[in-house]
Amino acid sequence: MEGEHNTEFQQWLAAQGDDTRAKLDALPTLKSWQQALQKVSAATVVYRNQRHVGGRLFFIRQAAQGNGTLMVRELDGSERVLLDPATLKGDSGHASITVFKPSPDGSKVAVNIDHGGNEITRVEVLDVKSGKPTGDAVEPVWGEFPVQWLPDGSGFTYTQLAPPEQRTGGDPLQDMRSRFHPLGKLSTQDPILLRAGTGQGANPSFAIPANHFPVIEFSTDSRWVLGEALSAQAEQRYCVALRSDAVKPDATWHCIADDNDEVQEAAIHGDTLYLVSSRGRSNGELLALDLSRPNASIKDARSILPLQDDEIVVGVSLNDTQMVAPARDALYVKVSKNGIDDIRRIDYASGKVETVPMPLSGAASLFHADDNEDGFLLELRSWTTPPKSWRYEPTTRALHSLNQDEASPADYSMIEATEAELISKDGTHVPFTILHRKDAALDGSHRAIVFGYGSYGLSIVPSFKPARLEWVKQGNIFAYAHVRGGGEKGEAWHQDGKGPNKHKGVEDFVAGVARLSELGYSRPERTALISGSAGGLLIGGAVTGYPDHFGAAVFLVSILNPVRLMQAPNGANQIGEMGDPRKASDFPWILAMDPYQQIHPHTAYPAVMLDVGLNDSRVAPWETGKFTARLRAADISGRPVWIRTDANGGHGIQKSLGAEAAEYADIFAFLDAKLPGR
């Protein structure tokens, strides 16, 4: 089944999807779930990726069926469309915007457009005033990498995929290069500034492994430029160069932080490099390094933010949520405690630390500052209330609404979140969030879902998900197990569920099923597990290791065969998190965490549905195919093992609200049919 151009497998997978579609359509509760979830998706409008630049607010507006429209709000409050991907010719409505980046003065914006659902994008520059393309465009660029503008807006750097013939093992995510594009020039002439791997463009002063991603970031108010070698692991490598040299292919880079320094984020203001590291403190500390010192080293960095023992400043930072955010007026830092976020303001000149008063208790789904603007943008959300967003203005020391607060598409006042703990197999206490109706009887009668992830140090934080709340509204339970491998308790929590410790996260996940039973919410036979992507190792480990501990499992675009990591696109990128199967030291525990390899013959497995996007470039669909075929051959229970396919879908990063509603309608109808009710 392996390989990227395996016609026989692709035909088999498509046939599997057709067969599952017919079975799902015959389920008795599917239509009612479709109606309920389509209704809430149709009433939902999501605002994301807000950026305030040059007096303008740029943002993505996403309604029920669209993949998101790029909008701009002018200083007078008027709003207009800059780019609706649904209007692009030849895309049949499947194009989407993955990220965008306004120029420092807000006059232009570079937009990453995914035309194929595979996250491989073309970056086009738009003139903001006219809304028309300037003619500047670069490709192919992985969808999560926005361009990095020069401070004067005359050009930008971008991280480009290597030509197919130069990719190690044919993997599109290896051997990337950072290039410089001056506006108005042909992109084919753009010089290579940094290159992952070896060959033309590699810089001996900043050697980058082939499975890392080179990124060059500019700071408006600094003579220094930040070079980054990023990968799918918490710790990253950071180097600096003078701005005057950085746009030259032969620039001399001075490397400050390597993987063993455990730096998870970095930023520059003036001559100061800010670093967030977990090396000296598991929950992280904020360091400042004076780059004007000769031969500046991370050993010279000093801690500048006092923290309480349970306050956390580390964790995987997504595109909209920085940990350390230099604004023009001050440095802002996100600090988490028990899943709730605060923002600290550090004055550049005095070093004085202040806590910005929060308008409500919640988790930040947006925290972003630009170094040529004062203040920051913030969005907070909870489990049962929609997100609200603000702009902080330091002159008034106040948060002002962006007037983009999401309205709840339905009444969920009957639902509450209970913060509890589960006790894992080794006695570890694990945070456990349970969403339930306030009037839920504790008699074990409810169907339940336990959701987990447990990879990369990524925390599951409060989020408002109407599709999931509809499940709870109907009298069911939706619980989140904050398993080891995530970042809920700092970097130590991540390490405790990573690599050779992956089994601990699996044990945490399965213990969530027992905990719901102990508390009276459900029973194991009425409980399903859901996870996906790197969480495939979590749910795959649960299915193969504890098949009789729960009633069903739903896999979402899952990694299921890490022993074959190097044969999959994006596989080499995962080595930092999952280990290297080519190494004798790593192979035993990779084998132990490999769900495909741990399927046992003549075993009764629970009901299983596996969701896969046929255009997925992050996780190869053949991992789902192999796992499914082997599980069916080994199973003696007679329960279903179905593959649900999305012909136009990828990894689901930019899934439309309508597509999400359709997916969860299928999931809920499947669980209604396969889990016993009251």
C-alpha positions as CSV (number, residue, x, y, z in Angstrom):
1,M,0.0,0.0,0.0
2,E,3.0,2.4,0.5
3,G,4.1,4.9,-2.0
4,E,2.8,8.2,-3.4
5,H,1.7,7.0,-6.8
6,N,0.1,3.7,-6.0
7,T,-2.9,3.5,-8.3
8,E,-4.1,0.2,-7.0
9,F,-4.1,1.4,-3.4
10,Q,-5.8,4.7,-4.3
11,Q,-8.5,2.9,-6.1
12,W,-9.0,0.6,-3.1
13,L,-9.1,3.5,-0.7
14,A,-11.6,5.3,-2.8
15,A,-13.8,2.2,-2.9
16,Q,-13.5,1.9,0.9
17,G,-14.7,5.4,1.2
18,D,-17.7,4.8,-1.0
19,D,-18.6,1.7,0.9
20,T,-18.4,3.5,4.2
21,R,-20.4,6.4,2.8
22,A,-23.3,4.0,2.0
23,K,-23.2,2.5,5.5
24,L,-23.1,5.9,7.2
25,D,-26.0,7.2,5.1
26,A,-28.1,4.2,6.3
27,L,-27.5,5.0,10.0
28,P,-30.8,5.9,11.8
29,T,-29.6,9.1,13.5
30,L,-27.4,10.6,10.7
31,K,-30.1,12.9,9.3
32,S,-30.9,14.4,12.7
33,W,-27.2,15.0,13.4
34,Q,-26.7,16.6,10.0
35,Q,-29.6,18.9,10.5
36,A,-28.5,19.9,14.0
37,L,-24.9,20.5,13.1
38,Q,-25.6,22.2,9.8
39,K,-27.9,24.6,11.6
40,V,-25.2,25.6,14.1
41,S,-22.5,25.8,11.4
42,A,-24.7,28.0,9.2
43,A,-25.2,30.4,12.2
44,T,-21.5,30.6,13.0
45,V,-19.1,33.2,11.8
46,V,-15.4,32.8,12.8
47,Y,-12.8,35.6,12.8
48,R,-9.2,34.5,12.8
49,N,-5.6,35.5,12.0
50,Q,-6.2,39.2,13.0
51,R,-3.3,41.5,12.3
52,H,-3.2,45.3,13.0
53,V,-0.8,47.0,10.7
54,G,-0.6,50.6,9.5
55,G,-3.9,51.6,11.0
56,R,-5.7,48.7,9.2
57,L,-7.1,45.4,10.7
58,F,-6.5,42.4,8.5
59,F,-8.4,39.2,9.2
60,I,-9.9,36.0,7.9
61,R,-13.7,35.9,8.0
62,Q,-15.1,32.3,7.8
63,A,-18.7,31.4,7.5
64,A,-20.5,28.0,7.1
65,Q,-19.4,26.8,3.7
66,G,-16.4,29.0,2.8
67,N,-12.8,28.3,3.6
68,G,-12.2,31.8,4.8
69,T,-12.2,35.2,3.1
70,L,-9.3,37.7,3.6
71,M,-10.8,41.0,4.8
72,V,-9.5,44.4,5.7
73,R,-11.0,47.0,8.0
74,E,-9.9,50.6,7.4
75,L,-9.3,53.3,10.0
76,D,-12.9,54.6,9.5
77,G,-14.3,51.2,10.3
78,S,-15.3,50.2,6.8
79,E,-14.6,46.7,5.8
80,R,-14.0,45.1,2.4
81,V,-13.0,41.8,0.8
82,L,-9.4,41.6,-0.3
83,L,-9.5,38.0,-1.5
84,D,-12.3,35.4,-1.5
85,P,-10.6,32.1,-2.6
86,A,-14.0,30.8,-3.7
87,T,-13.8,33.3,-6.6
88,L,-10.5,32.0,-8.0
89,K,-10.9,30.4,-11.4
90,G,-10.4,26.7,-11.9
91,D,-10.5,25.8,-8.2
92,S,-14.2,24.6,-7.9
93,G,-14.5,26.3,-4.6
94,H,-11.7,24.2,-3.0
95,A,-9.0,26.9,-2.7
96,S,-8.2,28.2,0.7
97,I,-6.0,30.8,2.4
98,T,-3.6,29.2,4.9
99,V,-1.8,32.2,6.2
100,F,-1.1,35.8,5.1
101,K,1.4,38.6,6.1
102,P,0.8,42.4,5.6
103,S,3.8,44.5,4.7
104,P,5.1,46.7,7.6
105,D,3.2,49.8,6.4
106,G,0.0,47.8,5.6
107,S,0.0,48.8,1.9
108,K,0.5,45.2,0.6
109,V,-0.3,41.7,1.8
110,A,1.3,38.4,0.8
111,V,-1.3,35.6,0.8
112,N,-0.6,31.8,0.9
113,I,-3.2,30.2,-1.3
114,D,-3.7,26.4,-1.3
115,H,-5.2,25.4,-4.6
116,G,-5.2,21.6,-4.1
117,G,-6.1,20.9,-0.4
118,N,-2.6,19.6,0.2
119,E,-1.2,22.7,2.0
120,I,1.3,23.4,-0.8
121,T,0.7,27.0,-1.6
122,R,1.4,29.8,-4.0
123,V,2.1,33.1,-2.4
124,E,0.6,36.1,-4.1
125,V,1.1,39.8,-3.2
126,L,-1.9,42.0,-3.2
127,D,-2.1,45.8,-3.3
128,V,-4.3,46.6,-0.3
129,K,-5.8,49.8,-1.8
130,S,-6.9,48.3,-5.1
131,G,-7.2,44.7,-4.0
132,K,-5.4,43.6,-7.1
133,P,-2.3,41.4,-7.5
134,T,0.9,43.3,-7.8
135,G,2.4,40.5,-10.0
136,D,4.8,39.3,-7.3
137,A,4.3,35.7,-6.6
138,V,6.4,32.8,-5.4
139,E,5.8,29.0,-5.1
140,P,5.8,26.3,-3.9
141,V,5.6,27.2,-0.2
142,W,4.4,25.0,2.6
143,G,1.1,26.4,3.8
144,E,2.1,27.3,7.4
145,F,5.0,29.5,6.4
146,P,4.1,33.2,5.7
147,V,6.6,35.4,4.1
148,Q,8.9,37.7,6.2
149,W,8.9,41.3,5.0
150,L,11.9,43.5,5.1
151,P,11.3,46.5,7.4
152,D,11.0,48.9,4.4
153,G,8.6,46.6,2.5
154,S,10.8,46.4,-0.5
155,G,10.9,42.6,-0.5
156,F,10.6,39.5,1.7
157,T,12.1,36.2,2.5
158,Y,10.2,33.0,2.1
159,T,10.7,29.3,2.8
160,Q,10.4,27.3,-0.4
161,L,10.0,23.6,-1.0
162,A,12.9,22.1,-2.9
163,P,12.5,21.0,-6.5
164,P,11.4,17.3,-6.6
165,E,14.7,16.1,-7.8
166,Q,16.5,17.7,-4.9
167,R,14.3,16.3,-2.1
168,T,15.8,13.6,0.1
169,G,13.9,10.4,-0.3
170,G,11.3,12.4,-2.4
171,D,9.9,13.9,0.7
172,P,8.5,17.4,-0.1
173,L,9.2,18.6,3.4
174,Q,12.9,18.0,3.2
175,D,15.7,20.2,1.9
176,M,13.7,23.5,2.0
177,R,15.4,26.7,1.4
178,S,15.0,30.4,2.5
179,R,15.0,32.7,-0.5
180,F,14.9,36.5,-0.9
181,H,12.4,38.1,-3.2
182,P,12.9,41.8,-4.1
183,L,9.5,43.2,-5.3
184,G,9.3,43.6,-9.0
185,K,11.9,41.0,-9.8
186,L,11.4,37.5,-11.3
187,S,11.1,34.9,-8.6
188,T,13.3,32.5,-10.6
189,Q,16.2,34.9,-9.8
190,D,15.6,35.0,-6.1
191,P,18.9,34.1,-4.3
192,I,19.0,31.2,-1.8
193,L,20.0,32.6,1.6
194,L,19.8,29.4,3.7
195,R,19.3,25.8,2.8
196,A,18.4,22.7,4.7
197,G,20.6,19.8,3.9
198,T,23.6,20.1,1.6
199,G,24.2,21.5,-1.9
200,Q,23.9,24.8,-3.5
201,G,22.7,27.5,-1.1
202,A,23.9,25.7,2.1
203,N,25.6,28.2,4.5
204,P,28.5,26.7,6.5
205,S,28.0,29.2,9.3
206,F,24.4,28.0,9.8
207,A,24.2,24.3,8.9
208,I,20.6,23.1,8.9
209,P,19.6,19.4,8.8
210,A,17.6,18.3,5.7
211,N,14.5,17.7,7.9
212,H,14.4,21.2,9.3
213,F,12.8,24.4,7.9
214,P,14.9,27.5,7.4
215,V,13.1,30.8,8.3
216,I,14.6,34.3,8.4
217,E,12.7,37.0,10.3
218,F,13.3,40.8,10.3
219,S,12.7,43.2,13.2
220,T,11.6,46.8,12.3
221,D,13.7,48.4,15.0
222,S,16.8,46.2,15.0
223,R,20.0,45.8,13.0
224,W,19.8,42.1,13.8
225,V,18.0,39.4,11.9
226,L,16.8,36.1,13.4
227,G,17.5,32.9,11.6
228,E,15.5,29.8,12.6
229,A,15.9,26.1,11.9
230,L,12.4,24.8,12.7
231,S,11.0,21.3,12.9
232,A,8.2,19.3,14.5
233,Q,9.7,19.3,18.0
234,A,9.5,21.7,20.9
235,E,13.1,22.9,20.9
236,Q,14.4,24.8,17.9
237,R,17.8,26.3,16.7
238,Y,18.3,30.0,16.5
239,C,21.1,32.1,14.9
240,V,21.5,35.9,14.3
241,A,23.1,38.0,11.6
242,L,23.3,41.6,10.8
243,R,20.5,42.9,8.6
244,S,22.9,44.3,6.1
245,D,24.3,40.9,5.5
246,A,21.3,38.6,6.0
247,V,19.9,39.1,2.4
248,K,23.2,38.0,0.9
249,P,23.7,34.3,0.2
250,D,27.1,34.3,2.0
251,A,26.0,36.0,5.2
252,T,27.9,35.1,8.4
253,W,25.5,33.8,11.0
254,H,26.2,33.6,14.7
255,C,24.3,30.7,16.3
256,I,23.0,31.3,19.8
257,A,20.7,28.4,20.7
258,D,20.9,24.7,19.7
259,D,18.5,21.9,20.4
260,N,20.1,21.1,23.7
261,D,19.4,24.6,24.9
262,E,15.7,23.7,24.8
263,V,14.7,27.1,23.4
264,Q,11.1,27.0,22.1
265,E,10.7,30.6,20.9
266,A,12.8,33.6,20.2
267,A,12.3,37.2,19.2
268,I,14.5,40.4,18.7
269,H,14.0,44.0,19.8
270,G,16.9,46.4,19.3
271,D,20.1,44.7,20.4
272,T,18.2,42.3,22.7
273,L,17.4,38.7,21.8
274,Y,14.6,37.2,23.9
275,L,14.6,33.4,24.4
276,V,12.0,31.1,26.0
277,S,13.8,28.1,27.3
278,S,12.9,25.1,29.4
279,R,16.4,24.0,30.1
280,G,16.7,25.6,33.5
281,R,13.1,25.4,34.4
282,S,10.6,22.8,33.2
283,N,7.8,25.3,33.0
284,G,10.1,27.7,31.1
285,E,11.8,31.0,31.7
286,L,12.2,34.2,29.7
287,L,15.8,35.0,28.9
288,A,17.3,38.2,27.5
289,L,20.7,38.4,25.7
290,D,22.6,41.5,24.7
291,L,23.6,40.9,21.1
292,S,26.0,43.9,21.2
293,R,28.3,41.9,23.5
294,P,31.3,40.4,21.6
295,N,30.7,36.7,21.0
296,A,27.3,36.8,22.8
297,S,26.3,33.4,24.0
298,I,23.2,31.9,25.6
299,K,25.3,31.4,28.7
300,D,25.3,35.2,29.0
301,A,21.5,35.5,28.9
302,R,19.7,36.5,32.0
303,S,16.2,35.7,33.3
304,I,13.9,38.8,33.2
305,L,10.5,37.5,34.2
306,P,9.8,36.4,37.8
307,L,7.3,33.4,37.8
308,Q,5.5,31.3,40.4
309,D,6.2,27.6,40.4
310,D,3.0,26.6,38.5
311,E,3.2,29.4,35.9
312,I,4.1,28.2,32.4
313,V,5.7,30.2,29.6
314,V,6.6,27.2,27.3
315,G,4.5,25.2,24.9
316,V,4.0,24.8,21.2
317,S,3.2,28.2,19.7
318,L,0.7,28.2,16.9
319,N,0.5,30.8,14.2
320,D,-1.9,33.0,16.1
321,T,-0.5,32.6,19.6
322,Q,3.0,33.8,20.4
323,M,4.6,33.2,23.8
324,V,6.9,36.3,23.6
325,A,5.7,39.2,21.5
326,P,7.8,42.3,21.0
327,A,5.6,45.4,20.3
328,R,6.8,48.9,19.6
329,D,6.1,50.0,23.1
330,A,7.0,47.0,25.2
331,L,7.6,43.2,25.3
332,Y,4.4,41.2,26.0
333,V,4.6,37.6,27.3
334,K,1.8,35.0,27.6
335,V,1.9,33.2,30.9
336,S,-0.4,30.2,31.6
337,K,-1.6,28.7,34.9
338,N,-4.1,25.8,35.1
339,G,-5.0,26.4,31.4
340,I,-5.8,30.1,31.9
341,D,-3.7,32.7,30.2
342,D,-2.4,36.1,31.5
343,I,-0.4,38.7,29.7
344,R,2.7,40.3,31.2
345,R,4.1,43.6,30.0
346,I,7.8,44.2,30.3
347,D,9.0,47.8,29.7
348,Y,12.0,47.8,27.4
349,A,13.9,50.6,29.2
350,S,13.3,49.8,32.9
351,G,12.5,46.1,32.8
352,K,9.4,46.7,34.9
353,V,6.9,43.9,34.8
354,E,3.2,44.6,34.9
355,T,0.2,42.2,34.6
356,V,-2.3,43.3,32.0
357,P,-5.8,43.0,33.5
358,M,-7.8,40.3,31.7
359,P,-11.4,41.0,30.8
360,L,-12.4,37.4,31.5
361,S,-10.9,34.1,32.4
362,G,-9.9,32.0,29.4
363,A,-7.3,30.6,27.1
364,A,-5.8,32.8,24.3
365,S,-6.6,31.6,20.9
366,L,-5.0,34.8,19.5
367,F,-2.1,36.6,21.0
368,H,0.0,38.7,18.6
369,A,2.0,41.8,18.5
370,D,3.9,43.6,15.7
371,D,7.1,45.4,16.5
372,N,6.0,48.5,14.5
373,E,2.7,48.8,16.4
374,D,1.9,49.5,20.0
375,G,0.1,47.0,22.1
376,F,-1.2,43.6,21.1
377,L,-4.2,41.6,19.8
378,L,-5.9,39.1,22.1
379,E,-8.7,36.6,21.8
380,L,-10.0,34.6,24.8
381,R,-12.3,31.6,24.8
382,S,-13.7,29.0,27.2
383,W,-15.3,25.6,26.8
384,T,-18.9,26.8,26.8
385,T,-18.7,30.5,25.6
386,P,-17.7,31.8,22.2
387,P,-14.4,33.8,21.9
388,K,-14.1,37.5,22.4
389,S,-11.3,39.6,20.9
390,W,-9.6,42.9,21.8
391,R,-6.7,45.2,21.0
392,Y,-4.7,46.4,23.9
393,E,-3.7,50.1,23.7
394,P,-0.9,51.0,26.2
395,T,-1.7,54.7,26.2
396,T,-5.1,54.0,27.9
397,R,-3.9,50.7,29.5
398,A,-7.1,49.2,28.3
399,L,-8.4,46.4,26.1
400,H,-10.7,47.6,23.4
401,S,-13.1,45.3,21.6
402,L,-12.3,44.4,17.9
403,N,-16.1,44.1,17.5
404,Q,-15.5,40.6,16.2
405,D,-16.9,38.6,19.1
406,E,-18.4,35.3,17.9
407,A,-22.1,34.9,18.7
408,S,-23.1,31.5,20.0
409,P,-25.1,29.7,17.3
410,A,-27.3,28.0,19.9
411,D,-28.1,28.1,23.5
412,Y,-25.6,26.1,25.5
413,S,-26.4,27.5,28.9
414,M,-27.4,24.0,30.1
415,I,-23.8,22.8,29.6
416,E,-21.0,23.2,32.1
417,A,-17.3,22.1,32.3
418,T,-16.1,20.2,35.3
419,E,-12.4,20.2,35.9
420,A,-11.4,16.9,37.4
421,E,-8.4,14.5,37.5
422,L,-7.9,11.0,36.4
423,I,-5.3,8.6,38.0
424,S,-3.2,6.9,35.4
425,K,-1.8,3.4,35.7
426,D,1.4,4.6,37.4
427,G,-0.5,6.7,39.9
428,T,0.1,10.0,38.0
429,H,-2.7,12.6,38.4
430,V,-3.8,13.9,35.0
431,P,-6.0,16.9,34.4
432,F,-9.4,15.8,32.9
433,T,-12.1,18.2,31.6
434,I,-15.6,16.9,31.4
435,L,-18.3,18.7,29.4
436,H,-21.8,17.6,30.5
437,R,-25.3,18.9,30.9
438,K,-25.9,20.5,34.3
439,D,-28.8,18.1,34.8
440,A,-26.8,15.0,33.8
441,A,-27.7,12.0,36.0
442,L,-24.7,10.3,37.4
443,D,-26.0,6.8,36.7
444,G,-23.6,5.7,34.0
445,S,-26.2,6.0,31.3
446,H,-24.7,8.5,29.0
447,R,-22.7,7.9,25.8
448,A,-19.3,9.5,26.1
449,I,-16.4,10.6,24.0
450,V,-12.8,11.1,25.5
451,F,-10.6,13.2,23.3
452,G,-6.8,13.4,23.6
453,Y,-3.7,14.3,21.7
454,G,-0.4,14.1,23.6
455,S,2.4,15.2,21.2
456,Y,4.9,18.0,20.6
457,G,4.1,19.6,24.0
458,L,0.8,20.9,22.5
459,S,-1.7,21.6,25.2
460,I,-5.4,21.1,24.9
461,V,-6.8,24.4,26.1
462,P,-10.4,25.7,26.4
463,S,-12.0,26.1,23.0
464,F,-15.6,26.8,22.0
465,K,-16.7,24.0,19.6
466,P,-20.4,24.1,18.8
467,A,-20.3,20.8,16.9
468,R,-19.0,19.1,20.0
469,L,-21.4,21.0,22.3
470,E,-24.3,19.7,20.3
471,W,-23.3,16.1,21.3
472,V,-23.4,17.2,24.9
473,K,-26.6,19.1,24.5
474,Q,-28.3,15.9,23.5
475,G,-27.4,14.3,26.8
476,N,-24.0,12.9,26.0
477,I,-20.5,13.5,27.5
478,F,-17.5,15.0,25.8
479,A,-14.3,14.9,27.9
480,Y,-10.7,16.0,27.3
481,A,-7.8,14.0,28.7
482,H,-4.8,16.3,29.1
483,V,-2.4,13.4,28.7
484,R,1.4,13.3,29.1
485,G,3.1,14.3,25.8
486,G,1.2,17.6,25.8
487,G,2.4,20.7,27.5
488,E,-0.3,21.3,30.2
489,K,2.3,21.0,33.0
490,G,5.3,22.3,31.2
491,E,8.1,20.6,29.3
492,A,8.5,17.8,31.8
493,W,4.9,16.8,31.0
494,H,5.8,16.7,27.3
495,Q,8.9,14.6,27.9
496,D,7.0,12.2,30.2
497,G,4.8,11.2,27.2
498,K,7.3,11.4,24.4
499,G,9.4,8.7,22.6
500,P,10.1,5.8,25.0
501,N,7.4,7.3,27.3
502,K,4.6,7.3,24.7
503,H,2.9,4.4,26.6
504,K,2.3,6.7,29.5
505,G,0.1,9.0,27.4
506,V,-1.8,5.9,26.2
507,E,-2.3,4.8,29.8
508,D,-3.6,8.3,30.7
509,F,-6.0,8.2,27.8
510,V,-7.5,4.9,28.7
511,A,-7.7,5.9,32.3
512,G,-10.1,8.6,31.2
513,V,-12.6,6.0,30.3
514,A,-12.5,4.4,33.7
515,R,-12.7,7.8,35.4
516,L,-15.9,8.7,33.6
517,S,-17.3,5.4,34.9
518,E,-16.1,6.1,38.4
519,L,-17.8,9.5,38.4
520,G,-21.0,8.0,37.1
521,Y,-21.1,9.8,33.8
522,S,-20.8,6.7,31.6
523,R,-19.6,3.1,31.3
524,P,-16.7,1.8,29.4
525,E,-18.9,0.1,26.8
526,R,-20.7,3.4,26.2
527,T,-17.4,5.4,25.8
528,A,-15.5,6.1,22.6
529,L,-12.0,7.5,22.1
530,I,-11.2,10.2,19.5
531,S,-7.8,11.4,18.4
532,G,-5.8,11.9,15.3
533,S,-2.7,13.2,13.4
534,A,0.2,12.5,15.8
535,G,-2.5,11.5,18.3
536,G,-2.9,8.4,16.1
537,L,-0.1,6.9,18.2
538,L,-2.3,7.6,21.3
539,I,-5.5,6.2,20.1
540,G,-3.8,3.5,18.1
541,G,-1.9,2.4,21.2
542,A,-5.2,2.4,23.1
543,V,-7.0,0.2,20.5
544,T,-4.1,-2.3,20.2
545,G,-3.1,-2.4,23.9
546,Y,-6.5,-2.0,25.6
547,P,-9.2,-3.2,23.2
548,D,-11.6,-4.2,25.8
549,H,-11.5,-1.0,27.9
550,F,-13.9,1.1,25.8
551,G,-16.6,0.7,23.2
552,A,-15.4,2.4,20.0
553,A,-12.6,4.5,18.5
554,V,-12.5,7.2,15.8
555,F,-9.2,8.0,14.2
556,L,-8.7,11.4,12.4
557,V,-6.0,11.5,9.7
558,S,-3.7,9.5,11.9
559,I,0.0,8.5,12.1
560,L,-0.2,4.8,12.7
561,N,3.1,3.3,11.4
562,P,6.2,5.2,12.8
563,V,8.5,2.2,12.1
564,R,8.0,3.3,8.4
565,L,8.5,7.0,9.2
566,M,11.2,7.5,6.7
567,Q,9.1,6.1,3.9
568,A,6.3,8.7,4.4
569,P,6.2,12.3,3.2
570,N,6.8,14.5,6.3
571,G,8.3,11.5,8.1
572,A,11.8,12.8,8.6
573,N,10.4,16.0,10.1
574,Q,8.9,13.9,12.9
575,I,12.2,12.4,14.1
576,G,12.6,15.0,16.9
577,E,9.3,14.0,18.4
578,M,9.0,10.3,17.6
579,G,12.6,9.1,17.2
580,D,14.6,7.8,14.3
581,P,13.7,4.2,13.2
582,R,17.1,3.9,11.5
583,K,18.8,4.0,14.9
584,A,19.3,0.9,17.0
585,S,18.8,3.0,20.1
586,D,15.4,4.3,19.0
587,F,14.0,1.4,17.1
588,P,12.8,-0.7,20.1
589,W,10.5,2.0,21.6
590,I,9.4,3.1,18.1
591,L,8.3,-0.4,17.5
592,A,6.5,-0.5,20.9
593,M,4.6,2.7,20.0
594,D,3.7,1.6,16.5
595,P,0.0,0.8,16.4
596,Y,0.2,-1.2,13.1
597,Q,3.0,-3.4,14.5
598,Q,1.1,-4.0,17.8
599,I,-2.1,-5.4,16.3
600,H,-2.5,-8.9,17.7
601,P,-4.2,-11.7,15.7
602,H,-7.3,-13.4,17.0
603,T,-8.3,-10.4,19.1
604,A,-11.7,-8.8,19.7
605,Y,-11.3,-5.1,18.8
606,P,-13.9,-2.3,19.4
607,A,-15.8,-0.7,16.6
608,V,-13.5,1.6,14.7
609,M,-13.9,4.4,12.1
610,L,-10.8,5.9,10.5
611,D,-11.1,9.3,8.8
612,V,-8.6,10.1,6.0
613,G,-8.1,13.1,3.6
614,L,-7.1,11.9,0.2
615,N,-4.9,15.0,-0.4
616,D,-3.2,14.8,3.0
617,S,0.5,15.9,2.8
618,R,1.2,15.7,6.5
619,V,0.2,12.0,7.1
620,A,0.3,9.5,4.3
621,P,-3.2,7.9,3.7
622,W,-1.5,4.5,3.3
623,E,-0.9,4.5,7.1
624,T,-4.6,4.3,7.6
625,G,-5.0,1.8,4.8
626,K,-2.3,-0.6,6.2
627,F,-3.7,-0.3,9.8
628,T,-7.3,-1.0,8.6
629,A,-6.4,-4.0,6.6
630,R,-4.3,-5.6,9.3
631,L,-6.9,-4.8,12.0
632,R,-9.7,-6.4,10.0
633,A,-7.6,-9.5,9.4
634,A,-6.8,-9.8,13.2
635,D,-10.3,-8.9,14.6
636,I,-12.6,-11.6,15.8
637,S,-15.3,-9.4,17.3
638,G,-17.3,-8.9,14.1
639,R,-17.5,-5.1,14.8
640,P,-17.0,-2.6,12.0
641,V,-13.7,-1.2,10.9
642,W,-14.7,1.6,8.4
643,I,-12.6,4.1,6.4
644,R,-14.3,7.5,5.9
645,T,-12.6,9.4,3.1
646,D,-12.7,13.1,2.1
647,A,-11.9,13.3,-1.6
648,N,-11.2,17.1,-1.5
649,G,-9.7,17.1,2.0
650,G,-6.1,17.2,3.3
651,H,-5.1,17.1,6.9
652,G,-8.0,19.3,8.0
653,I,-6.0,22.3,9.0
654,Q,-8.3,24.8,7.2
655,K,-11.5,22.7,7.2
656,S,-14.6,24.7,6.5
657,L,-17.3,24.9,9.1
658,G,-19.7,23.0,6.8
659,A,-17.1,20.2,6.3
660,E,-16.5,20.0,10.1
661,A,-20.3,19.7,10.7
662,A,-20.6,16.9,8.1
663,E,-17.6,15.0,9.6
664,Y,-19.0,15.2,13.2
665,A,-22.5,14.2,12.0
666,D,-21.0,11.0,10.6
667,I,-19.0,10.5,13.8
668,F,-22.0,11.0,16.2
669,A,-24.2,8.8,14.1
670,F,-21.6,6.1,14.0
671,L,-21.2,6.2,17.8
672,D,-25.0,6.2,18.3
673,A,-25.1,3.0,16.3
674,K,-22.1,1.3,17.9
675,L,-22.3,2.3,21.5
676,P,-25.1,1.0,23.7
677,G,-27.5,3.7,24.9
678,R,-29.6,4.0,28.0
